[in-house]
Amino acid sequence: MEEYRTRYERWLAADAVDEETKAELRAIAGDEKEIEDRFYRDLEFGTAGLRGVIAAGANRMNVYTVRHATQGLANYLLRKDPKSAEKGVAIAYDSRNKSDLFARETAAVFNGNGIKTYVFESLRPVPELSFTIRKLGCKSGVVITASHNPAKYNGYKAYWEDGCQVPPPMDGEIIDDVMKVDMFDGIRTMPRAEAEAKGLYVEIGEDLDAAYIAEIKSRLIDPETLAKCAGDLKVVYTPLHGTGNKPVRRILAECGFNQVHVVKEQELPDGNFPTVVLPNPEDPRALELGRKLAEQIDADLIVGTDPDADRVGIMVKTPEGYKTFTGNMTGMLLTNYVLEARKKTGRLPADGFIVKSIVTTEMVRPMAEEYGVELRNVLTGFKFIGEQILKSELTGKGTFLFGFEESYGYLCGTYARDKDAVSAAMLICEMAAICKSRGQSLNDYLESLYQKYGYYKEAVVSMAFEGIEGAAKMKAIMDGLRADPKTEIAGLKVLEIQDYQKGYLDYPKSNVLRFVLENNCWVCVRPSGTEPKIKFYFGSNGKTAEEADRLTEALKQEMTAGY
């Protein structure tokens, strides 16, 4: 009998499994392929925690896989630091289906192991969880979210005491501890009432909100100038049925933006995300209702945040209509704005540094040189940007100014160690208002930067490969690129192949290939750490927008042909 069949039958026979779950599993008894997909492996506690489809089974998100992961994390915490129990764990969750249930189950397991938990009374953004861990002095943190994935998904992100998602090699050690736990027999839980009576379950909320918002507000770059023009900016905002609604509207109001119009159809939390194909501001379709409202009221700017409010996307009014900005475009603008405004106000430190990922635009490199700040490159994953903040604090070398990834994540300040759509929305609106006060749109501002630094254009192609077969296909793609290394791509010479899996410089090992090409062009390929996808990233540089677009398209066509 196949291993997956043994697992399936164990779930059906286990006393620990509730009848509703067993009924769901009995309903697929005649579907061998579905049984195999649900049970051929445990849902992987990977470098970004858990993420999977909500359903019954070992390879799905449900109360049993959540408890399993939490028990492993609890064992790790207690083994690494005996004081973990009293330091505790902060827990947050977003608007996704069953997020509140999974958060309570997470707390129950920590409490069952004698570990104190601080649990938000309702949904909160991911960056507020990062902030809260450090504010309360917790040893760890967990947030229940699947970020921008489709509605059928949920997930579980684990954080460390510095407010970052757990980095390597710690993530691997936690994975080892999780795998040692029996799915049913090795779990310890405690009812909430008992945990509250013992002081192990503490509900948190408004006080942390106020502290979080105050920290963000203190990161305004040019508050004096903004005070004169914030009221002139007309903004459309959509939280895409997620956690951003209250904190984004609050921070914008406190900063003087009194013309903020919310997309009513997407205002309230809803884990089914009924108005969008994907609850992802990277997808222009997600902001379509925002665009319609913007056209009605002649808004200057459209801002959208994803369900856990760590990513933000924008559309900008131009004479031709509303233009979608990529994460790279917004990141370029914010980087230059932060550096430019700090220099103008005399607050640009001599040891300042900015951080980006290796798949993010190279346009910020000449910006860093222009302003005399260091540019640090890290692997994909905002925890690596957070790691650079911690490194600077521990060594006393360097002042963190700004960090971003092409995937719409930005951070200005050290109050959190993860990307923050709440603070990014504030800074984007600050930048837009100040630009408007001098007769300039964000599109005009971007064009001025292109003319100064050159036209850098980027693209990303994501290819989905679901299930067992998909995992094998992704492995075959990466193996093929390594077995037959390219010397030329789209007529451009390959100057260097950076294979991070074999070990490149002092980067952590990761299944990533990056091709450095002539003329400041590059290609990067990596399987996603959070979705069943392989991603191809492209970057080019030209004297004109047309030249850069042509180069990027040629790279895309050659690298993705045949897949």
N, C-alpha and C positions, 0 to 999 in steps of 0.2 A: 504493500500500500504506500502511495506517495506521502511524503512528509506533510504536504499541505492538507491532505485528507485527514491525517492523524490530528492535526491542529483543529480542523473544523469539527471533528467529532468530539474532541476534548471540550471545546466551547459549549457544544450542545449538552454534554454530560455534566459540566461543572456546576456545583451548587452555588458558586459565587456569581454565576451569570443569571441575570433577571429574565423573567419569562418573555418580556417584550423583545429583548435581544434574541432570545432563542427562536421566537416566532419569525423574526426577520431572517434568521439563518435557515430555518426550515423552508422558507419560501423560495430559497435558491437551490434547494436540494437537487433539482434536475439540471442545473446549469453548471457543468463542470468547469468551464472557463472562468465563470464569475467566482466560484469557490476557490479556484487556484489563485486568482488575482487578489482575493481578500486574505489568503492565508499562506502564500508562498514565502512570505517573510514577515517579520515584525515591522510595523511602521518605524522607519529609521529615525532614531534620535541623532540627527546629523549636526553639522556645525552651526546651523541656525535653529536647532531644536526640532520639534515635530511639525509636519505640515501634511495634511491629507484630506481625502474626501470623508465627510461625516457619514458613517455607516457602521454596522456591526462587522467585526473581524479584526484579526491581528494587524493587518496592513491598512487600517482605517482609523480615523479620529473618532474616539468614543470614550466613555468614562473609564473603561478598562485600560486602554492605551495611555490615557492621561495619568491614571493612578500609577501605572507601571513606570512611566518616565519620572514621575514625582518621587516615587520611592527610591529610585536610583540616585536622583539628585539629592534627596535627603541623606542617604547613606554617605554620599560623597562629602556633603557639607559637614556632617558630624565626624567623619574620619579626618578631614583636613583641618578643622578648627573646632575644638570642643565648645567654644563660646558661641558657635553658630546658633545653638538653640535659643539663647537669650538675645542675640543680635537680631535674629528673625529674618523673615522673607516678606518682601512687599509683593502684592498680587493685584494686577489690573486686568481688565478685559474690554473688548470692543463690542460693536453692534452685531456681530455675526451670530447666526443661529447656534444656540447652545453655549455661547461664550460664558454666560453667567453660570450655567451649570458646571462647566468644566473648571471655572475659577473656584467654585465652592468645593468641588472634588479635590482640586489641587491643595486647597487649604486643609481639607480633612486629613489628607495623607501627611502633610507637614506636621499638623497638630498631633496626629497619631504617633509621630516620632518625637514628640516633645518640643518641636520647633515652633516658636511664636510666629504668627502671621499678621500682617497689616493689609487688610483687604479693602479696596475701594468700594463704597456703597453702591456705585453705579458705574457705567462705562466711562473710560478715560483714555486719552491719547497715550500711545507708546512713550513719547518723550517725557511725559509727566511721570510715568513709572520709573524711567531712568533717573530723573531728578529726585524722586521720592526715596529711592534706595540710598542715595548719598545724604539726603536731608535727614533721614531717620537713622542712619548708621547701620543699615541692614547688611547682612552677609551676602544676600542674593536677592533675586527678584524673578518673577514670572509674569508674562503677559499672554493672555489668550487671544490670538489673532491669526488670521491668514493674510494679513495685509491687503493687497490689491487683487488676490486671487478670485476666481468665480465663486458664486454663492454656495456651491456645494462643498467648499473647503472650509476647514478651520485649522488652527495651529497653536503652537506652544513655544514661546521664546524664553530662553533662560538667560539671566543676567547675573553679573558678579558684583561685588561690593563697590567697585569703581563706577558702576552705572553702565558699563559696556556689556554687550552680549559676550558670553564666555568665549575667549580666544583660544587658539591652539597654544600649547598642547593640552590645556585644561579641558577643552571640549572632548578630546579623545578619551581622556581619563573618565569623564562623566559618562560617556557612551559605554565604556567598559563596565562601569558600575550598574548602569541601567540593564545591560545584557545579563548581568549575574542574577537579577531579580526574577523570580517566578511570577508570571502574569497574574496568578490568582492567590497562590499560597504565601507569597512573600510580601504582601501588602499590609501595612498597618494604618488604620484610620481612626478618627475620633469624631463623634457627632458635634455639630456646632455648639449646641447648648452646653455641653460638657467643656468644650474648649474655651468658650466665653467665661464660664465659671472659674476656670483655671488661669484665666488671663492669657490664654494662648491665641485667641482669635480677637483681633482688635479692628473695628471698622473705622476707616478714615475717609476724608472727603474734603469739605469746604476749606479747612485750614491749609491743606496742601495745595488746593487750587489757588488760593490767594498768594501763597509764597511762590508758586510756579509762575504765575502771571507777573508778579513783581520782578522776578529775575529776568523774564523775557523783556519786559518794558525797559529795564535798565540797559538793554543791549541796543536801543535805538542809536543809530550812527550819528545823526545830526538833528537832535530834538529841537534845537532853537530854530533852525530853518523850517523844520516840519510844522512847528506850531503856527506858522504864518500861512501855510498852504494846505494842510491836511483836509480841511473842509471843502476844498475845491475839487477833490478827486471823487469821481463817481465809480463805485465798484459793484460788480455782481459777484456774489459768493455762493458756492454750493459745497456742502459737506458730503455729498454723495451717499446720504443715508448713514453716515458714520459718526465718529466721536468728535469731529472738529467743530460742530455747530456752536456750542456754547463757548469754548475757549477762544476760537478765532473771532467770533463776534465781540466777545468781551475785550480782547486785547485791541482790536481795531477801534472800538468805541472809546477806550481809555486813552488812545493815542490821538483822538480828535477826528477820526474818520466818521463823519456823521451822514454820509451818503452811501451806506452799504445796503444793498438789496439782495435778499436771500432767495434762492430758487425754492419756492414753496413745495413743489412736488418732490424735492430731494432733501428737505430740511430735517425730517424726523428719522430716528434710527430705524432701520429695517434690514435684517439679515438676508432677505430675499433680493434686495437691490432691484426693485421692480422696474425702475425707469432707465436702466442701463444694461448694455450687453456685458460689460466688465466694469466693476467699481474702481476704475483705475484712471487717474488723471493723465497718464501717459497715452491713453486712448482718446483721440479727439472726439469720438462719439460720446464719451462720458460728459463732455462739456456742452453738448448740443442744446440742452434746455437753457443753460446759462447764456449761450450765444443768442438765443431767441429773445430772452429777457433783456440782454444788453442792447440789442437792436431797438427794442421798444423804448428804452429809456435813454439811449445814446450814452452808454457807459464807456469809461476810458479803459476799463480793465475787467477781465473775468478771472476769478481765482477758484480753483477746486482742490479739495483735499481728499485723500483716500480714506477708507474706513477706520484705520487706526491713527490717522492724522500724523503720519511721519513723512508723507510725500505730498508735494503740491505742484499743480500744473497751472499754467496761465494762458490766456488769449489776450491779445493787445489790439486796440482799435488802430486801424490804418486807413488811409483814403480808399483802399480797395476792399475794406471789410475787416473782419476780425481774424487776426493771424495767430495760429498756434505756435507757441514757442516750445522747443525741445528742452529737456533737462540741461543739456549743454549750453544752450542759448541763455537760459535763466541763470545758470551757474557762472557763465562768463560775465554777465551784467552785474550780478551780486558781488563777485570777486573784485571787479574793477571799482564798483561803487564803494565797497568797504575800504579798499586801499586809498582811493581818491579822497573820500570824505575824511578818513583818518589823517591823511597828510594835510588836508585843508585845515582841519581843526587842531593840528599839532599833536595828534595822538597815535602816530605811526611809530611803533617801537623799533629800535635798531635790530633787535633779535627776532622780529616777527616772522611767522611762517604760515603758509597755507598748505592744505592737504587735498589731494584728489586721488581717485583710483586709477589704475593702469588702463582702464577702458574709457576714461573720461577725456574730454577735449584737451589738446595740447596748446590751445590758444592762451591759456592762463600762464604758460611758461614765459613768454615775452612780457606779460603783465608783471609777473613777479620780478623779472629783471629790471623793468622800468621803475618799480617802486622800491627796489633793493630789499626784497624779502625772499626767504627761502621757500622753494616748492618741494614738497615731499610727495612721492608716489607710493601708494599702498595697493594691496590686493583688493578685489571687489568684496564689499561687505563693510558697513559703516563701523563695525567693531574695530577695524584696523585704523580708521581715522581716530576713534576714541582712544585707541592704544597709543597713538602719537601724542595726544593730549596728556595722558598719564605719564608717558615717558618724559615729556618736558617738565612736568611737575616734580617727578622724582629726581631728575638730574639738575633742575634749576636752569636748564638751558632752553631758550626759545619761548616765545609768546605766541600762543595759538590765536590766529585772526579769523580764519574761515576754512571750512571744509565742505566738499560736496562730491556727489557721484552723478553720473549722467542719468541715472534712474530716478531723477526728480527728488533727491534727498539733499538737504542743506543744513548746516549748523554754524551759527555765529555765537561764540561764547562757550564757556566750560561748565555751565550749570547742569547740562545733560551730556550724555555720551552716546547719543543716537541722533539720527536725523530728526528734525523738528519742523513739521509743516505749520505749526502755530506761529513760531518765531519767524519762519521764512515768509509766511503770508504778511506779517507785520513789516518786515524789511522790504519786501517787494512793493507794498503799498507806499512805504516811505520813499523809496527810490522813484516810483512812478509819480508821486505827488510833487517831489522836488524837481523832477524832469519837467513836469507840466508847468510848474511855476516859471521855468525859463524857456517856455515855448517849445518843448521837445517831448515827443512820445518815447516810450521804451523802444519802439522800433527804430526811431531816429538815433537814439543812444547806441543801440546795437550796431547800426550801420556805421556810426562814427568810429566804433572800436574796430570793425572790420577794415575800414580804410586806414586806420592807424597800424594795426598789427597783421593784416593779411586776412584773407577769407579762409577760415577753418570750417570745414563741414564734416559732420559725422552721421553715421547711420547704424542701426542695429537690426538684425534679422533674427527672430526667434522661431525655432522649429520645434513643434511639439512631438514627443515620442512617448506615448502612454504605455504603461504596463511592462511586462517582462520583455516582450519583443522590442519595445521602445528603448529600454535600458541597454539592450544588446546592440541596437543600431547606433546609439550615441557612443558607446564604447568603440564600435567599429570605425566611426568617423574619426575619433581622436587617435586611435591606433593607426589608421591609414595616413593621417597627416604626419605622424611621427615616423612611420616606416618609409615614407617617400617625401623627405623634406623639400620644400619648394625653394628654388633659387630666384624665381621671378614671379610676380603676380601682376596681371594687367599691364605688362610692359615695364613694370618698376622693379628694379633689382632689390632682392632681399639682402639687407646689410647685416641682419642679426636675427636669429631665432631664439627667443627666450622661452625655455621649457621649465615652467615652475614646478612641474611634477618631479623632475630630476633634481631640482634644486637650483635656484638662480639667485646669485648674490646672497643677501641675508634674509630674503623673503621666506615665509613659511611655505612648505611644500603644498602645492595645489594643482589640480588637474586643469591647467591653463597653458595655452600656447599663444605667444605674441610674436608677430612678424614685424620687425622694424624695416621700413622700406626707404628708398631714397626720396628726396623732395619732401621731407617731413610727413610722409604718409605711413600708415600702419594698419595692421589687421590683428584682431585678437579673437580666439575661439575658446569657449568654455561651456561645459554643462552647467546649467543653473543649479544653485545649491538649495533652491526652495520650490522648484517646479520641474515637471518631467519635460524639460526643454533643453536644447543646445542653442547657444547664442553666438552669433557672429557679429563682431563690432568692427567698424571701419572708420578711419579718420584720414582726411586729406587736407592739403593746404594749396591754395592757388592765388594768383594775382587778381583774379576776378571771381565773383560768385559762380559764374558759369563754368569756369575751369575747375573749381573745387567740386561742384556738383558732378561734373563729367567724370572726374577721377574717382569720386566715391561710388558712383554708379558702376563704373568699370570694375572696381574691386568687388562690389557686391555680386555682380554677374558671374565673375570667374570663381569666386570662393563658394558660392552656394549652388552652382550648376550641378545637377545630378542627384541632389539630396531631396 
